[in-house]
């Protein structure tokens, strides 16, 4: 996966040199945290997060901005069935998101569009985490507080 993102980014960059432009790649939060059973995927995504940091400084003289978005769990056709195939697994993931819901694919796309738009002309070399708080540390709470927290999210 990393090679594919690199080769496509390189070709896009070559074509944008004359006119400038913006590139936004997609990463995943486990690029920073690792992923048990998925070391290859975590390493791929860590590489995807390193690319905008390197390419942004190399390509800035050509008017090219390079960023990445790192979305947490979101609802998309087909993927959810593979990622959390049972209602119990889906609920276990949902319980880990402080905002209490999955993102929609449209919300992730809106962030990509924002980064690609003229509204962010000074943003380059950044990786934007959009995960509803999924990667935030969990509070150390007793059972009573934890139950109140769970009820509040619903």
Secondary structure, DSSP 4 states (H G I P E B T S, - for coil): -HHHHHHHHHHHHHHHTTT-EEEEEE--THHHH--TT-HHHHHHHHHHHHHHHHHHHHHGGGTEEEEEEEE-SEE-TTHHHHHS-SHHHHHHHHTT-TTSSPEEHHHHHHHHHHHHSGGGTT--S-EEEESTTTTSPPP---HHHHHHHHHHH-
